């Protein structure tokens, strides 16, 4: 396994004048300029007293500068602590303090609200957007910041050349602390080594593509999925990365795809479901389309034509669409399959940096999440038929949880397998099929397992259901349903109750008796989700 920083170093040598990191329709830097910025930050870190192994928190929106800061920390040997910028100030402060970060890189507007809260370990605060220092404890730090350009010129009087670029190749050292949860209670900071990152970068290069291209980054880099798949892997492969800065609306997604024409899209179900609702569903539901779909010969040509239109809307060059972070609605996946979209659904988690399973679109089995990246077992007496916990081993698995040995111990079996907390089966070809979270599992009165995610997939077939969440209340299966606006426009309480009964009865027609819904409750707002699009089930129990 080759260190991912060596791959980055190679790209700086090979693609010195090629664009590396770009804000969409904004700031741009080449691989050579990226290397020079990294070296200036190294000189600043050293002069300011930041050492290898020190923790530095990044609380900022995605941007090219976010990428520069992260790579500057990783290549220096410091530990990056990416934190989502949408926590409360109190929640952010808890994670910054728990991580023992001594330096903070943050958007200025977020710093204004955070600075009023105690951050006892923070000695330096840098602006994540503009090149300026927001806070320092002593004049040494201020001097180091103001003189970094001078130090750079003195060290490299003939300019900074590709031959000057050399990065460390430590595999076992910690490179990231990433918090999966914990703005209350005991924070779970996943410790990932440089070796974990190198393993997945190498896997992606071998499995997806080693050819430099263009990619549109839309996922939060404070999550490992976006950080590794949309940033580190592409950067170590010579891609030009364009940061949208946020999860895009359908219009922004189409606009950026048309302009940049990527061959690879890495995204989450939320974005692809928006694409389905905007481009595919309206086209399928026209009177003409419904008529064409009843005639075998025309049905095939209709779906083929629609697939070409969707790919054209995505820029016309897309060869691979990777979807991860949360389950994909079966209706959406079925439509993608029919129109020939080159998609694949992967599976992973922060602790696996992030991949546990994947398969390229030409070999991907619908309904699965691919084959194991390394070694996966199903803790079941019959792994092909009876769901059991998905457990894993491999060089990508994390070092543990920062200052939380109890969580680390609970996450492993006695024989050393990492416990994912997910239930699944694995077919004879090695394809993994997720059945849900162990914590969400409902045990029926007859002793049979009910998987809420499977019931939710059936609920989604009802035309009035926008999204749903299935849970157990007083020993009964209950479905919370957020309806589509057209289904409840102007409805009074009695009409809402009739709608709830209709949703329940029609859904139960397609469910086995033991897992049928006892009650449907209509809710008036969408369910809260993580930045990856995963539903926060614990809030509704």
Beta strands, then each sheet from edge to edge (+ up, - down):
strand 1: 19-23
strand 2: 28-30
strand 3: 55-59
strand 4: 79-83
strand 5: 103-106
strand 6: 124-127
strand 7: 133-136
strand 8: 174-181
strand 9: 188-193
strand 10: 214-217
strand 11: 240-243
strand 12: 264-267
strand 13: 320-323
strand 14: 343-345
strand 15: 347-349
strand 16: 354-358
strand 17: 371-372
strand 18: 375-379
strand 19: 388-393
strand 20: 400-401
strand 21: 418-426
strand 22: 432-437
strand 23: 442-443
strand 24: 449-450
strand 25: 465-473
strand 26: 476-483
strand 27: 519-523
sheet 1: 2+ 1- 11- 10-
sheet 2: 4+ 3+ 5+ 6+ 7-
sheet 3: 8+ 9- 20+
sheet 4: 12+ 13+ 14+
sheet 5: 15+ 16- 17+
sheet 6: 18+ 19- 21+ 22-
sheet 7: 23+ 24-
sheet 8: 25+ 26- 27-
end
